[in-house]
């Protein structure tokens, strides 16, 4: 059907564009006018004013560009929202029963999504320029000041759930989002409709109560933020709740009832989990130096946090494990050059001793 849509003389440019996107691995597609999510800027500014972004200063420094597509690029007329599936084969929560293993968020167990999604976006953008030579395009995935989730909802990929992440009827909570901004005036898709209803599963599952209200996230309490974005010592009040989570947290995503409809066969093969990242030994992680860290996490989004944050997280997980066999490794880390690692190791030893 993709080939037919691409070659059909009767197909609209929007239909052929969707076919091109699917040919390059995207399973979710939609179009929104550049002004289709007007409430985004006000919600972002309120969130920032409340300080709920924590140390993510880049959210604040480019808020004017982030709040609206035209704030970033005044000439944009349409936003093409795209989603690539990373639906897991197994229960992301299963490793909670194996405290000697580290839990890495599903999205980070395969190839770096920044590279995979951006490469595919560029292919689709080139196709569009080839079809409409007067089109100007810009592609974005995650690192630019773009609010992908409200734009994706406006384009009909799904809706932002009570956990603030995208939910799709076909792919559950397991979509990487990308966007193509263009000067073309394309026909918009029907926007997504909120289907959370009275369900509070994601709110109830959060181990650190990071949701002050439905549809609102306090990043400062979120384990994903604490293990990835937060550079200093993990606040003591959240350490035990981290359990064996060493990079990210899938709890609010994994319990969403809409995941039962997620098509695992639609997952991009680049996001198949690497064996060494699916259930890593805490002992192996505690032994990492800088060179070993770079080698193990090459080609993974995890590489951006650096060795010290990973070992800090692993030390806290070891303290939560109750396994005194980690004590000798933690004792050595008490003298680590990184003060953050040394402090986490001392805390973990005290936990094991108690």
C-alpha positions in Angstrom: 0.0 0.0 0.0 2.9 2.3 0.7 4.3 1.9 -2.9 0.8 2.4 -4.4 0.2 5.6 -2.5 3.7 6.9 -3.5 3.0 6.2 -7.2 -0.7 6.9 -7.4 -1.5 10.0 -9.6 -4.7 10.5 -7.7 -3.2 10.6 -4.2 -2.9 13.9 -2.5 0.5 15.2 -1.4 -0.6 14.5 2.2 -1.3 10.9 1.4 2.0 10.5 -0.5 3.8 12.2 2.3 2.3 9.7 4.8 3.4 6.8 2.6 6.9 8.2 2.4 7.0 8.5 6.2 5.9 4.9 6.7 8.4 3.7 4.1 11.1 5.2 6.4 10.0 3.5 9.6 7.4 5.9 11.0 4.2 4.2 12.2 2.3 7.3 13.3 1.7 10.3 11.1 -0.3 13.5 11.3 -0.3 17.1 10.2 -1.2 20.2 12.2 -1.3 23.9 11.4 1.6 25.8 13.1 -0.9 27.5 15.5 -2.8 24.3 16.3 -1.8 24.2 20.0 -2.2 27.7 21.2 -2.4 26.8 24.9 1.1 25.4 24.9 3.0 28.6 25.7 0.9 29.4 28.7 1.1 25.9 30.1 4.9 25.9 29.6 5.3 29.3 31.2 3.2 28.2 34.3 5.3 25.1 34.6 8.5 27.0 34.5 7.2 29.7 36.9 6.5 26.9 39.4 10.1 25.7 39.1 9.0 22.2 38.1 11.7 21.9 35.4 14.4 21.6 38.1 17.9 22.0 36.6 16.7 21.9 33.0 17.7 25.5 32.4 17.4 25.1 28.6 13.7 24.7 29.0 13.6 28.2 30.5 16.3 29.9 28.4 14.4 29.2 25.1 10.9 29.3 26.3 9.8 31.9 23.8 10.9 29.6 20.9 9.6 26.5 22.6 6.1 27.8 23.2 5.1 28.1 19.6 6.4 26.8 16.3 6.4 30.3 14.9 8.4 31.5 17.9 11.2 29.3 16.6 10.6 29.8 12.8 8.2 32.6 11.8 7.7 31.2 8.3 6.4 27.8 9.3 2.8 27.0 8.2 2.5 23.3 8.9 3.9 20.8 11.4 4.3 17.2 10.3 4.3 15.0 13.4 5.8 11.6 13.2 6.1 8.6 15.6 8.4 5.6 15.6 7.6 2.6 17.8 9.8 1.1 20.5 7.2 -1.2 22.0 8.8 -3.7 24.3 8.3 -7.5 24.1 8.5 -8.0 27.8 7.1 -6.3 30.9 9.3 -3.3 31.7 8.5 -3.7 35.4 9.7 -7.3 35.7 13.2 -6.5 36.8 11.8 -5.0 40.0 12.0 -8.6 41.3 15.8 -8.8 40.6 17.5 -6.1 42.8 21.0 -7.2 41.7 20.2 -6.0 38.2 19.8 -2.4 37.0 16.6 -1.2 35.4 17.2 0.8 32.3 14.2 2.5 30.6 13.0 0.7 27.6 13.7 3.6 25.2 17.4 3.5 26.0 18.1 -0.2 25.6 18.6 -0.1 21.9 20.2 2.4 19.5 20.2 6.1 20.2 16.8 7.3 19.0 18.2 10.8 18.3 20.3 9.3 15.4 17.7 6.9 14.1 14.7 9.2 14.1 16.6 12.2 12.8 18.0 10.2 9.9 14.5 9.1 9.0 13.1 12.6 9.3 15.8 13.9 6.9 14.8 11.2 4.3 11.1 12.3 4.6 12.0 16.0 4.4 14.1 15.4 1.3 11.2 13.5 -0.3 8.9 16.5 0.4 11.3 19.0 -1.1 11.6 16.8 -4.1 7.8 16.8 -4.6 7.4 20.6 -3.8 10.5 22.4 -4.8 9.3 25.6 -3.2 9.0 24.0 0.2 11.3 24.9 3.0 11.7 22.4 5.8 13.4 21.9 9.2 13.6 18.6 11.1 13.6 18.2 14.9 13.9 15.4 17.4 14.0 16.0 21.1 17.0 18.4 21.4 15.5 21.5 19.7 13.1 23.9 21.5 10.0 22.1 20.2 7.0 20.9 22.2 6.6 17.6 20.3 3.8 16.2 22.5 1.1 18.9 22.2 1.9 19.2 18.5 1.6 15.5 18.0 -1.7 15.5 19.8 -2.9 18.4 17.6 -1.9 16.3 14.6 -3.9 13.3 15.7 -1.1 10.9 16.8 -2.9 10.4 20.1 -3.3 12.5 23.2 -1.2 13.6 26.2 -2.1 11.3 29.0 -2.3 12.1 32.7 1.4 11.2 32.9 2.0 14.0 30.4 3.4 11.6 27.8 1.8 10.7 24.5 -0.7 7.8 24.3 -1.7 6.2 21.0 -4.6 3.9 20.5 -2.4 1.8 18.2 1.0 2.1 19.9 0.3 2.8 23.6 2.9 4.8 25.3 5.8 3.6 23.2 6.5 6.3 20.6 9.5 8.3 19.8 8.3 11.6 18.4 9.8 13.8 15.6 8.6 16.8 13.8 9.1 18.4 10.4 8.3 22.1 10.1 7.5 23.3 6.6 6.4 26.5 4.8 3.9 24.4 2.9 0.2 24.9 3.8 -0.8 21.2 4.2 -4.2 19.9 5.0 -4.3 19.2 8.8 -5.3 15.8 10.3 -8.1 15.5 12.9 -6.7 16.2 16.3 -6.4 13.5 19.0 -9.0 13.0 21.6 -8.2 12.4 25.3 -9.3 8.9 26.2 -7.9 8.6 29.7 -11.3 8.8 31.2 -11.4 8.1 35.0 -8.2 6.0 34.9 -5.5 7.0 37.3 -3.1 4.0 36.8 -0.1 6.1 35.9 -0.6 8.5 38.8 -1.0 5.7 41.2 2.1 3.8 39.9 4.6 6.7 40.4 7.0 5.7 43.1 7.9 9.3 44.0 4.5 11.0 43.6 5.9 13.2 40.8 2.4 14.2 39.6 0.9 17.0 41.7 -2.3 16.6 39.6 -3.4 14.8 36.5 -1.6 16.1 33.4 1.0 17.9 35.5 4.5 16.7 36.2 7.0 17.9 38.7 10.3 16.9 37.1 12.2 17.4 40.4 10.4 14.3 41.8 10.6 12.2 38.7 13.1 9.3 38.7 13.8 9.8 35.0 14.8 13.4 35.7 16.8 12.4 38.8 18.8 9.7 37.2 19.4 11.4 33.8 19.2 15.2 34.1 20.1 15.9 37.7 23.9 16.2 38.1 24.3 16.4 41.9 23.5 14.0 44.7 20.1 12.4 44.5 17.9 13.9 47.2 17.7 11.5 50.1 13.9 11.4 50.1 13.8 9.7 46.7 16.7 7.2 47.0 14.8 4.2 48.4 12.0 4.8 46.0 14.4 4.5 43.1 14.8 0.8 43.9 17.1 -0.6 41.1 16.2 2.0 38.5 19.5 3.3 37.2 18.5 5.2 34.0 15.0 6.5 33.6 11.7 5.0 34.8 8.9 3.3 32.9 6.4 2.8 35.6 3.8 5.4 34.6 4.1 4.3 30.9 4.1 0.6 31.5 0.9 0.5 33.5 -1.2 2.4 30.9 -4.1 0.2 29.9 -3.8 1.4 26.3 -0.5 -0.6 26.0 -2.5 -3.8 25.5 -3.3 -2.5 22.0 0.4 -1.7 21.2 1.6 -3.5 18.1 5.0 -5.0 19.0 5.5 -6.0 15.4 5.6 -2.3 14.5 8.7 -1.6 16.6 11.7 -0.3 14.7 14.4 -2.9 14.7 17.0 -0.4 15.7 15.3 -0.3 19.1 15.6 -4.0 19.9 17.3 -4.2 23.3 21.0 -4.8 23.5 21.7 -7.8 25.7 24.1 -5.8 27.9 21.5 -3.1 28.5 18.4 -5.2 29.1 19.4 -6.3 32.6 22.9 -5.2 33.5 24.6 -6.4 36.6 25.0 -3.7 39.2 28.4 -5.1 40.0 29.5 -4.5 36.4 28.2 -1.0 36.5 29.9 -0.2 39.8 33.3 -1.2 38.3 33.0 1.2 35.3 35.7 3.7 34.7 35.4 6.5 32.1 36.8 4.4 29.2 34.7 1.3 30.0 31.6 3.5 30.3 32.2 5.0 26.8 32.8 1.5 25.4 29.7 -0.1 27.0 27.3 2.7 26.1 28.6 3.7 22.7 25.7 4.2 20.3 23.3 4.5 23.2 21.4 7.6 24.5 22.8 6.7 27.9 26.3 7.9 26.9 25.2 11.5 27.4 25.0 11.3 31.2 28.6 10.2 31.6 30.2 7.7 33.9 29.7 9.5 37.2 25.9 9.8 37.1 25.6 6.1 36.0 27.9 4.9 38.8 26.0 7.2 41.3 22.7 5.6 40.2 24.2 2.1 40.4 25.5 2.7 43.9 22.1 3.8 45.1 20.5 0.7 43.5 23.2 -1.4 45.2 22.3 0.2 48.6 18.6 -0.7 47.9 19.4 -4.3 46.9 20.1 -5.6 50.4 23.0 -7.6 48.9 26.1 -7.2 51.1 28.2 -8.7 48.3 28.3 -5.2 46.8 29.9 -3.8 49.9 33.6 -4.2 48.8 32.9 -2.4 45.6 31.1 0.4 47.4 33.9 0.7 49.9 36.3 1.4 47.0 34.0 3.9 45.5 33.9 5.9 48.8 37.3 7.2 47.6 36.2 7.9 44.1 37.4 11.1 42.4 33.8 12.1 41.9 32.3 13.5 45.1 28.8 12.6 43.9 29.9 8.9 43.4 31.7 8.8 46.7 28.7 10.2 48.6 26.3 7.8 46.9 28.6 4.9 47.8 28.8 5.9 51.5 25.0 6.1 51.6 24.7 2.7 50.0 27.1 1.1 52.5 25.1 2.6 55.4 21.9 1.2 53.9 23.4 -2.3 53.5 24.8 -2.1 57.1 21.3 -1.3 58.4 
